[in-house]
């Protein structure tokens, strides 16, 4: 699999990562097979969060892989914090407590990246900066990022941080493209022209912040997959056409569509199916032409001006 660098850091990872939200649903044996299969496929960044499975997903992951120093060197671990029951919390105390919990469950001394999961309207950036500094100086977190934040939220936070943010994790799939749509419809009086995220994709490119695409096969937030969904006939027909042409699956084509963007976006795929991951990672070797990329975009229901 091709490698990418995350932001301006020294972290070099496979361009497709594995989201571990559903790992708590697996047995220890099955989880071990999923993790080993991912590593064999070149997937070496594993995305966690303190809320996934109420913390159980991190526990299952570490137990399944038999976490030790030799195992730890094979992978990059990422976790997220800030979502609590009924509210968001970027307080220093919660960030520090959350990281301690994740380290304990993951059975490791450090995580490579820590992301703030959802924007907290009551964020005190000075307090976040204190937490980040303490975590960095103690060696418990190597790099920091955010998730679901717009440019001004990142600017406000960055004003107080000692280190650059290297990641912004954002929802992106072939049928969820608001960060791309507005760029096509500048000065137009139509719905796609509405700038919903303050030009976040351009901001991240300008500031060397890697975008990680969550739910790359979903429509809506939690409605389910669009691939193979009869509610999306045109895009599925085009996916299947290109899949047959290139000898891969429709999921690989949907992933390749994200990888084709010059922002070097890293899809976070959440499958716990070994065969499906093996199919998906073939996207790293697929070259979509500019015409094919646009054909897929239009088939997903988007009109070009």
C-alpha positions, -999 to +999 in steps of 0.1 A: +000+000+000+011+035-007+023+056+023+014+092+032+028+116+059+003+129+084+005+167+083+040+181+088+048+153+113+073+124+109+045+099+110+044+078+078+014+055+075-006+035+050-030+057+031-060+037+043-066+033+081-088+011+101-115+025+124-120+003+155-154+015+166-171-019+163-142-040+176-160-046+209-185-067+190-158-093+181-144-122+201-107-119+211-098-145+184-118-127+157-104-093+167-068-107+165-075-120+130-089-086+119-059-067+133-033-091+118-051-090+085-050-052+085-013-052+091-007-078+064-027-054+040-005-025+049-030-008+072-009+003+101-029+032+116-057+021+140-083+047+149-099+046+183-120+068+206-126+066+243-164+063+237-162+034+212-180+005+229-178+025+261-141+019+261-144-018+253-131-015+218-097-003+230-096-031+255-105-058+230-079-044+206-051-046+231-061-080+245-065-095+210-032-084+197-013-093+229+000-057+232+037-055+240+067-034+228+073-056+197+036-054+187+034-017+194+063-009+170+043-024+141+015+001+143+003+037+149-024+042+174-048+071+173-076+079+198-101+106+204-117+123+234-142+150+242-176+134+238-194+127+271-230+116+277-251+146+267-223+171+262-188+178+249-159+184+271-125+199+262-115+207+298-080+200+308-091+175+334-112+155+310-086+154+283-059+142+307-083+117+323-095+104+289-059+098+277-050+080+309-080+057+304-071+050+267-035+042+275-046+018+302-071+001+279-047+000+250-019-013+273+006+012+259+026+041+272+017+065+244-006+071+215+008+085+182-021+109+177-049+123+199-078+141+183-105+162+199-136+144+188-164+170+184-162+208+188-169+220+224-187+254+224-173+260+259-137+253+249-110+273+266-081+271+242-056+279+269-068+250+289-066+226+259-030+239+253-020+231+289-034+196+285-016+190+252+017+204+266+015+181+296+007+151+274+035+159+249+062+165+276+053+133+294+056+113+262+020+101+264+010+117+231+032+124+201+010+145+179-024+162+181-054+169+158-091+175+158-122+160+143-152+178+127-138+213+131-139+243+108-110+266+100-118+292+126-122+267+153-087+253+144-073+288+142-086+297+177-071+265+191-038+268+172-032+303+186-024+288+220-008+255+210+030+249+209+027+223+182+008+223+149-024+203+145-017+175+120-051+160+114-087+170+110-111+140+108-142+149+087-171+130+072-166+124+035-179+098+010-189+098-026-225+108-016-215+132+012-194+159-003-202+194+011-166+202+015-161+197-022-195+210-036-191+246-026-158+249-045-176+241-078-204+266-072-187+298-063-210+329-068-240+306-077-275+310-062-280+273-054-278+251-024-244+236-032-229+271-033-235+274+005-202+272+023-210+250+052-175+244+066-156+277+060-136+261+031-121+235+054-105+214+026-086+244+013-076+255+048-062+220+056-042+219+024-028+254+030-018+245+066-005+210+060-033+193+080-042+158+068-079+151+064-091+117+075-124+107+059-148+090+083-178+070+071-164+067+035-192+043+025-221+059+043-249+083+033-262+107+060-246+104+094-258+070+105-283+060+079-262+032+064-241+024+034-249+037-001-230+009-018-254-017-030-283+005-018-312+006-043-319+042-032-287+052-051-290+034-085-269+058-106-238+059-085-239+022-079-242+015-116-211+037-122-192+021-093-200-013-107-190-003-142-156+010-131-151-020-107-155-044-136-133-024-158-105-023-132-110-058-118-118-047-082-149-042-060-172-013-059-160-005-024-124-002-038-136+022-064-154+043-038-122+044-018-101+052-048-124+082-055-114+097-021-077+088-026-077+105-060-082+140-045-048+158-043-053+167-006-041+131+001-071+123+022-069+092+043-101+071+045-109+056+078-127+023+070-146+006+097-151-029+083-144-058+106-146-082+077-112-095+066-121-102+030-137-068+025-107-050+039-085-070+015-107-058-013-108-022-001-070-017+001-067-025-035-078+010-040-043+021-032-032+007-066-061+020-086-056+051-108-088+069-115-086+094-144-099+129-140-129+120-162-137+089-142-135+109-109-160+135-123-183+108-137-186+093-102-192+127-087-220+134-112-235+099-108-237+106-070-263+133-079-241+163-082-246+188-111-216+208-124-224+245-130 
